[in-house]
Amino acid sequence: MDSYTYPDARSLYRLPWSKADNSIAWLEATSSCNLYCEGCYRANIKDSHKSLEEIAHELDVFAKHRVFDGVSIAGGDPLVHPQIVDIVAMVAERGWKPIVNTNGLALSDEMARELHKAGVKGFTFHVDSGQRRPGWTGKNELELNELREELAERVARTGDISVAFNSTVYERTLPYTPDLVEWAHRHADKVQVMVFILYRQAECGRQDELDYYVGGRKIDMNELVYSRPAHDQRLDISSREVVARIRERFPDFAPSAYLNGTEDFDSLKWLLTTYAVSKKNGVLAYAGRKFSELAQTLYHFRTGRWLAYEAPSTLKKGRSITAVAGLFDPGMRRAFARWFLRPWRWFDPVHLQSVMIIQPIDVLEDGRMNMCDSCPDITVYEDELVWSCRLEELIHFGGFARGFPKQQKDATGPIITVKKAAQGRADSSPLG
Ligand code: SF4
């Protein structure tokens, strides 16, 4: 159980997403990658690119089951797919926002321009010290800011494209989280979102307590790529613990919206903090729950979709947004007042920026898998919508695994069938 208590979910806005109506969908274009990141949940398989026909088919499956705003084009690294420009164009032509999730290694200026022409609306760059990245091995999170800046600059000079940075949080990198938030403040014109994904393994450290089954078959979770850490790592860092770290440096840091867990409703699986920030003067104020509600609801009212990535040109209108949103949201009101009452700062641009903390799968003591309720990162496997973070279980074992306490396994026995689990509808782990 998480010993950190702030924030209390009841003070936050529960993001309105569901399995059928969500902000994004997760398209895996390839399982090939040009890096081997420590925390990766997918096997790196050379030349495993999906054909354009397969990708078109997966988009059809998404469209049949789900309304969504953006498509996270992921992998592997999607930029190693030889037809990535066509894939981006295909997503854009169907009216969704293409977002490329990449380590950035293959992103040249020319590639950025081609993707922009094809309609890319965002990049989510995964950059952290667990990547064995050529030329950057041994660098810490602070030293990697130089690379983050280079990538953000490249995108900014290409066009009005959203930029997010992902960083996997290990015990050793947890102390750097406030530094990364501070770095994001200083680059608020080029960086719209910072994402911290807390490191997990398939068994989450419960290998001595639980046996794992798929249907009636006992399986060995050690076969999965994300059961093999390069080092001993803590597997229980929570989103609240990250908030506590950030608040040591920024005491007012205040999340406003969340997704709960499917089994532990008190767990904050996606935790969103939004604020108005000026590059020179830092954070003006943090948005409250009303602002998140307003942003999602107005967008849904206007477009029929829940909002995914917003363009930098919109988010840089921080002054107007805080003025209007301040009518409803006390946090935005404070931000506007702080800007207005300091005339010498009237000409400083004000941007909206967000920090998202993601706490992926937790294996509970009794073996239940606590997933993100209304998971945005749902992908397609054999024409079904499934959790992208657990694809390896489907590929290796033919279904999602479930743990059972070792001493009770004969009494209770596994209760899910392979078919049900593969459909993501196991009794114990409803999806979405
Ligand atoms: S449940 Fe969904 S959102 Fe949560 S970590 Fe897994 S894939 Fe990502």
Residues whose N, C-alpha, C, O or C-beta is under 5 A from the ligand:
A	BS01	SF4	P360 I361 M371 C372 C375 P376 D377 W387 S388 C389
